[in-house]
Amino acid sequence: MYDFWFTLGSAVMDAGIFTNIQTAIKNSNTPPFTLLTSRRIVEVGGKGFDKTNTKTAGLLSSVMPDFATDTIRQLIRSYIQGNKNAPPVSIYTAGKFSQLLAIKWIDSVKQIDFPKIMTLANTAFVKAAKGATAGALPPNFPAIIGLCLLDNAVATLIATSIPGTADGATLAAFMLEFGISKDAASPERMILTSYVTDQANFGLASGTLQQGDSTPWQDLCGDQYFFWDTQNERAVL
């Protein structure tokens, strides 16, 4: 999951990276992710989980000769490798970007799709950064930028925690783990605070991605990806 946070954040900070990812997926000879009309998941035992996903379920592609999802994975890695801390990119990350781009509307009421979400998030970051480039920021910074889009608790902690309180200590430990300054007045911390408090852009982007009526994060077991059953039906993430 870390590599998805990192890639998402990199694509927020540099709109060109997201454009490259979109183009690679659009131009793939074989779709790297294909939406299904419906997929039912039944798990025996426990609480007897039985749910049907009619919005975001789909299949990855490992069909020869394209190996489409893995090809997208490799291309994404090439787009972010300018950062020396860029992690290996997983099939999960390639599949997740492909899935989000395959869904017509993440929020069908407001008609907001994934590219619009990324445009909003990029606008928030550019305003917050005030000209600071990725090279001037800590190497792990993209991961936090991406994580904040997906986790409202983290964004709220950054926006509202007060030094000397329990929340302040939690945030300091979090920043330390990511190699970010604990000083709220440091340039990178000020960028983060400005980014997550931009309600018109970041707030709409994160709220839609987390709560839109067709977001994968509203689906129980929505992150179970399957390769085509003619290839490897046991490939589940």
N, C-alpha and C positions, 0 to 999 in steps of 0.2 A: 504493500500500500504506500510506503514512503516514496517509491519511485513515481507513483501517480501524483502524490502531493507536489513533488518536485517538478514534474513535467507540466502539471496544471499551472503552477506558479510561474514557471519559466515562460509559458505561453501567455500568461497575464502580463508579465513584465515586458515581453517582447512580442508584439502583435505579429511580427513576421514569422515567428516560430509557429503560431497557431495557423496562419495562412498556409505554411508549408505542410502542416499536418492535414488540414482540410484538403489541400490539393492532392496529396498522396493517397488519401482514402478515396476521394472522388475519382481519381484516375486509375485506381486498381482494376486490373482485368477481371478479377474475381472479387465480389464484395467481401471485405474482411469481417463483416458482421451482417447477418440477415435477420430481420425481425420476424417473429412467428406470430401467427394469428392468435394463438393461445398455447400456454404450457401449464400443465397441472403438476404440482409437486405434492406427493404424499409421503410422509415419514411415519413409519410404524413405531409405536412406543411413545413414551413420554406423554405429551398432551394430545397426541394424535393429529399432528400438523397436516392440514389438507387445504391448500390454497391454489387458486388459478390466476395466472398472470396473463392479462390480455393486452398489456400496453408496452412492456419493455423487454420481454423475454426474447432471446434470439440465439443464433448459432454462430460460432466463429468458423473460419475456413482454414483447413490445413490441406486443401485439395492440391495435388500436383498439377502442373509444375509451378504454380504461383506461390503456394504456401502463403496466402494473402495476409493473414493476421501476423505471421512472423515477419513478413516483409515490412509491414507497417511498423512493427516493433523496432526493427533495425533502422528504419528511416528516422523514427522519433529519436532514437539514441544518437544518430548523427546530427540531429538538429540541436540537441542540448549539450553536446560534448565540449563546447567551448568553455563551459564551467568545469574547472578541475575537480569539483566535488560531485559532478553528475553521476548518479548511481546507474547500475545496469538497469535496463528497461525490460519489464516483464510482458508476457502475453496479456496479463490482466490489464495493464495500462493501454496497450494497443487496442484491446477489445473494448475497454471502457470509452475511449475517445471515439471509436467507431460506432459504438452503441449510441452515445449521446448525439452524434451527428446524424444517425439514422432515424431518430425520433423527430417527427415533424415539429411538434410544439412541446417544450418542457412544461409550459403553462398554456393550456389551450384557451383559457378565458382571456388572458392578456395577450395571447399570441406571441409569446417570447420563446425563441428557440435557443439552442446552445451557442451559436455564433453571437447572438445578441447578448447573452449572458457574458460571454468573453469580452465583448466590446465594452459593456458596462464596467466590468472589473478592470479592464485595461485603462479606461478613463479615470477610474478611482485611483489606480496606482500612479499614473502619469501625473495627476494633480498632486498626489501626496509626495512623490519623489522630487518634484521641483527641479528636474534636470539631472538628478543623480543617476548614474548608469549602473547596470548590474555589476560591472567590474569593480565599482567602488563600494559595494555592499558585501557583507559576509557571504561566503560560498554557499551556505545552507539556507540563505534567505528565501530563495524561491519556494522551498518546501513549506515555510510558514505562510507565505502568500497564498499558496494553493490550499493548505489545510484550513485557513480561515474561511475560504469559500464553502467548505464542506462541514465545518463544525462551529456552530453558533456559540457554544460554550467557550471555545478558545477565543473567538473574536470578542465576546463580551468581557472575558477576563482581561484582554489587552486594553479594551476601551475604558473599563471602570475600576480595575483593581487599584488599591491605594498602598503604597509602600508602608511596611510596618504592620500590615494586617495579614490575616491568614491567606486571603486571596493574593495579596502582594507577594507573600513567600512562595505560593504555588506558581505564580507567574515568573518569579525570579528563577526558580528551579527549572521551569520549562525553557526559559531563554538560555540558561546555562547548558541544557542538554542539546540545544540547537546551535550553540556557539554564538549567541547573540548577547549584546551588552545587557546587563541588569539595570543600567542607568536609564531611567525613563526619558532623560533629556538628551541622550545620545542620538545622532542623526538617524540611525536605523530604527530605533524605537519610536522616534517622532514620525517617521514615515509609516510605520505599522499602525500607530494610533490614528493618524490622519486617514489612512486607507480604510480601516474598519469602521470609522465613524462617518464616512461619506454615505449617508443613507440614500441619496438620490441614485447613486451608482452602485457602490458595493452592497448596500442594503438590499436593493432590488435584485442584484445578481445572485447574492448568496441565498436570499429568501426564496427565489424562484428555483434555484438548483436544489435546495434542500426540501422544499415543500410544494413545488409545482405538481399538478395533477398527473403528469406523466414523467416524473423524475424517477430514475432507478432507485433513489434512496427512500422512496415511499413504498417500495415493494418488499414484502417479506421474502428473504432468500433471493433478492433481486440480483445479487452478484454471483450467482451460479452460472458459469459459462460452460457450454458444451461444444466440442468440435462436432463436425458432421458425423453422424453415426456410421457412415461408411469408412471413416478413418479411425477415430479413437473415441468411442463413446464414454470412456472413463475419464476424459480430460475435464475435470470440474475444478473451478476456482471459487 
